[in-house]
Amino acid sequence: MDEVTIKLHVEPLAEGGYVATSPDVPGLVAEGRSVVEVAEIAQGLARKIVESCLDHGDPIPPALSNLVSAGTVDLLVPVSVR
């Protein structure tokens, strides 16, 4: 499985939990109960965005285009220690 690193911007929500967006993947918005959960959800959404683009012939966001053409790289994922 090929991987690519994307940036996530994670913010706490007033009602609890977190929301993540990505400057690398337009339209990616994920919500979760913890930072770890929101990062896992964002990873899955990014993967689905690439799959959708490939299925429909749409352009892949530039930060994700390496998934299709390059080898494996490390993915930076925040991990909660609380």
C-alpha positions as CSV (number, residue, x, y, z in Angstrom):
1,M,0.0,0.0,0.0
2,D,1.4,3.4,-1.0
3,E,1.3,6.3,1.5
4,V,1.9,10.0,1.4
5,T,2.2,12.6,4.2
6,I,-0.5,15.2,4.5
7,K,-0.9,18.1,7.0
8,L,-3.8,18.1,9.4
9,H,-5.1,21.1,11.3
10,V,-6.9,19.9,14.4
11,E,-9.0,22.1,16.6
12,P,-11.0,21.4,19.8
13,L,-14.8,21.9,19.5
14,A,-16.7,23.9,22.1
15,E,-19.1,21.0,22.6
16,G,-16.3,18.5,23.0
17,G,-14.3,16.5,20.5
18,Y,-12.1,17.7,17.7
19,V,-12.4,18.7,14.1
20,A,-9.6,18.3,11.5
21,T,-9.2,19.9,8.1
22,S,-6.3,19.7,5.7
23,P,-4.7,22.4,3.6
24,D,-3.4,19.6,1.4
25,V,-6.8,18.0,0.7
26,P,-9.5,20.5,-0.1
27,G,-12.9,19.5,1.3
28,L,-11.5,17.1,4.0
29,V,-13.3,17.7,7.2
30,A,-13.3,15.1,10.0
31,E,-14.8,15.1,13.5
32,G,-13.9,12.8,16.4
33,R,-13.9,12.4,20.1
34,S,-10.1,12.5,20.4
35,V,-7.1,13.7,18.4
36,V,-6.2,10.1,17.6
37,E,-9.8,9.3,16.4
38,V,-10.0,12.5,14.2
39,A,-6.6,11.7,12.7
40,E,-7.8,8.1,11.8
41,I,-11.0,9.4,10.3
42,A,-9.1,12.0,8.3
43,Q,-6.8,9.3,6.9
44,G,-9.7,7.3,5.8
45,L,-11.4,10.3,4.2
46,A,-8.2,11.3,2.3
47,R,-8.1,7.7,1.0
48,K,-11.7,7.9,-0.1
49,I,-11.1,11.2,-1.8
50,V,-8.3,9.7,-3.9
51,E,-10.5,6.6,-4.8
52,S,-13.3,8.9,-5.8
53,C,-11.1,11.0,-8.0
54,L,-9.7,7.9,-9.7
55,D,-13.2,6.4,-10.2
56,H,-14.6,9.6,-11.7
57,G,-11.5,10.8,-13.7
58,D,-11.2,13.9,-11.5
59,P,-7.8,15.5,-10.8
60,I,-6.2,14.2,-7.6
61,P,-5.2,16.9,-5.0
62,P,-1.5,17.6,-5.6
63,A,-0.5,16.5,-2.1
64,L,-2.1,13.1,-2.8
65,S,-0.9,12.6,-6.3
66,N,2.2,10.8,-5.0
67,L,-0.1,8.0,-3.8
68,V,-0.7,7.0,-7.4
69,S,2.9,7.4,-8.7
70,A,5.4,7.1,-5.9
71,G,6.7,4.6,-3.4
72,T,5.9,4.4,0.3
73,V,6.7,7.3,2.6
74,D,6.0,8.0,6.3
75,L,2.7,9.4,7.3
76,L,2.7,11.9,10.2
77,V,-0.2,11.1,12.6
78,P,-0.7,12.9,16.0
79,V,-1.0,10.5,18.9
80,S,-2.7,11.6,22.2
81,V,-0.8,10.8,25.4
82,R,-3.6,11.6,27.8
